[in-house]
Amino acid sequence: MKIYAIVLAAGKGTRMKSQKPKVVHEVLYKPMINHVVDELKKMGVDETIVVVGHEAHIVEAIVDDVQFVYQTKQLGTGHAVLQAKDVLAGKEGMTLVLNGDAPLIRKETLQGMVDFHKNNNNQATVMSADCDVTTHYGRVIKEDGQVKGIVEYKDLLDSQRDITEMNTGEYCFDNQSLWNALEKINNENAQNEYYLTDVIGIMDQDGLKVDAYKIDDFDEVGGINDRVALVEATKVLKERINKEHLLNGVTIVDPDNTYIGRDVVIGEDTIIEPGCIIKGNTVIGNHCHIGPYCEFTNVTIKDNVEIKFSVISDSIIENGVDIGPYARLRTNCHILENVHMGNFVEMKKAVFGKGSKAAHLSYIGDAEVGSDVNIGCGTITVNYDGKNKSLTRIKDKAFIGCNSNLVAPVTVEENAFIAAGSTITKDVEKDAMGIARARQVNKEGYSQVLEENRMKEFERRKNKK
């Protein structure tokens, strides 16, 4: 049976005090809407429709592999779902309706609701959770195992105020039954809006089977309406993720001060020191030592790697590499096995070969570096002429002396040497030594001449005053 999903993401979220749509605000470095959509992708949902409205283009720019429909006027949740009718009406299967501002939802929970819905032959399933009687959420009204309807907190009768099962706002429907019921809803209420919750009562009246799937953790589905709730959601998700890694064999020295994104994968016996921020689609292998105070974004790190006090993005680090402190790698770097990269080294769009070293204070940009190369302190690949970026090639076993400038495009061949302090503008052949600096000349006794000249200039400026 095919599974479809409708994600409601059209609202502005006025309490966020922001010009951006509410669902693009981030929880643990990832927009809320992406948390929801990505869990649906992990489930293997056949088709996902996202309902957008306020600043729709911002949502469209960050979400892929979905179909967008537009709610130009926010006339209630039922009206929002109706915008997907042209896409889904007439199709066989089940349809999830989810809120785009519930970033803590997990695929396991959604799959549990789907399985419950299917195994019990329901036409509608309401996700519910227990709450305190004073909680201002709609209550699930049941009778003999059938959900009769959902009543908003402010509309509860005295006889209903002891009900603790609340509606979380997440649903699973038989697709055809959903559209049939939506045709019958109206906006005869104080807000003049079309409520999706009315569908539950309509389906009950039509004799369809409606049940509730109760979950244990309301935090998963609670909507985020302001920045306070945004912070709380980040804390909850951080603690959940860190606990999962700990149970999977990762040592996190200080979980309270370690932030690991939802899509990060970390291997066994890896140690994460305090202050690390690891996000995006980062993958860290086994037996690595990370930290302290590293920031990784979309990085692949293989086994037995040590990195400390460094910022790395969109790069691949092979086995046995050590990096830092205070290194920076960005934009498609590939660091091969057993490289040593020391303090204050920056690389960008660089391939750095096996066993090569850049111990300190160098910039290697737009470069291909071979194996067993030594990059001396203060070396720069001069890759930008003010308009164009050009490539520097350094072949195997070359030795680059300290404080050298390699002006691209330029190639240093195998086993070549570059004399310290050189500015290299032409290719250096294999086994050659490139020297590009003036020959040293010592002028004996000249320091006295310099001192006399300095004193004359000093007196001239003093008298001028």
Helices and strands as residue ranges (DSSP letters): E 3-9, G 14-16, G 22-24, H 32-43, E 47-52, H 56-62, E 67-70, H 77-82, H 85-88, E 94-99, H 107-119, E 124-130, E 139-143, E 146-151, G 153-155, G 158-160, E 165-174, H 175-182, H 197-205, E 210-215, G 218-220, H 227-247, E 251-252, G 255-257, E 259-260, E 265-266, E 271-272, E 277-279, E 283-284, E 289-290, E 295-301, E 306-307, E 311-317, E 322-323, E 328-330, E 334-335, E 340-352, E 357-369, E 374-375, E 380-382, E 392-394, E 399-400, E 405-407, E 410-412, E 417-418, E 423-424, E 433-434, H 446-464
